[in-house]
Amino acid sequence: MTFLDHWRNHGNPTTSQEELDKCPHCQLLRFSNFEKYPVRIRNTQNKQVIPVGFTFIEESIIREGVTVASDEFHSGCSCKSDSDCQREGCSCLQDMVFDKLGPNNKIYAYHSTGSKKELLRGDLLDSRDPIYECHSGCSCSANCPNRVVERGRKIPLDLFKTEDGRGWGVRCQYPIKRGQFIDKYVGEIITAEEADRRRNASKIAKHKDIYLFALDKFTDPESHDVRLRGPSLEVDGEYFSGPTRFINHSCDPNLRIFARVGDYADKHIHDLAFFAIKDIPAETELTFDYVDGEDTDLASDARDPKKKKNMTKCLCKSPNCRGYLW
């Protein structure tokens, strides 16, 4: 039985473990949260499958040349209770930007009670500020209100084939609230040199850039951490990634990526976390702006025939569409 046979007749016996390992359905079945929050693959448009050679993963893969902090440099907060992890004294929040303290000196990264529990607070959601969380090295429990991304995705997702030629898309069968965490963008964490090599090896460099995300939120030539001084690492999700790899672009998106820091010792490999920036009805396609925050002058470039011929048209069809991706 070939890989495609197994894919199209999933559930039938197979004699090869190798075929099982290559099957996207089987890869998703092995996700730790699949039973509660499954990811399903559905294509009602044609017979196309998830690209052969792509592998679904839950966590990023550290590739050659990328250094992580050794055990003696890892640290976490020593808060006496989970509620203390929302207060100014929590060491995990020492670099968090906030305008004012809440009651009892609380710093509200996330709401901890009521209908907004685990939702990112509004002023952070409207910013580009990084999110700082507690993590496995902290003394607080796994239920700490400051561990939203740490606890992982808590919504089921559907990968579906779009009707308008934009390839695969992602949606949820349930409504999503503004400020709700969706999932992380994961992939191969590689050096800047390796990222450039992969761009140059790609037939269309901009196509490769769709899957490459720079971990440059904390890049600083004057940083005390040598790993933050030079070119940033990048995450390549083209061949190894999670379901968010298939989220499409929109000039009027309903998601945004935030830098999320757990252990300060590894800020150079911070997480990329998707949060909803508006209420999203059930079965609505999830989207984000591929060039969010970047300075672009697409209108000017589009008026130049030499530049226009190399530009990529945008297919999002939103009322605010800029016409081109880049």
Summary of the structure (lengths in Angstrom):
residues: 326
radius of gyration: 20.8
end to end distance: 42.4
largest distance: 63.5
contacts: 928
relative contact order: 0.14
helix: 25%
strand: 18%
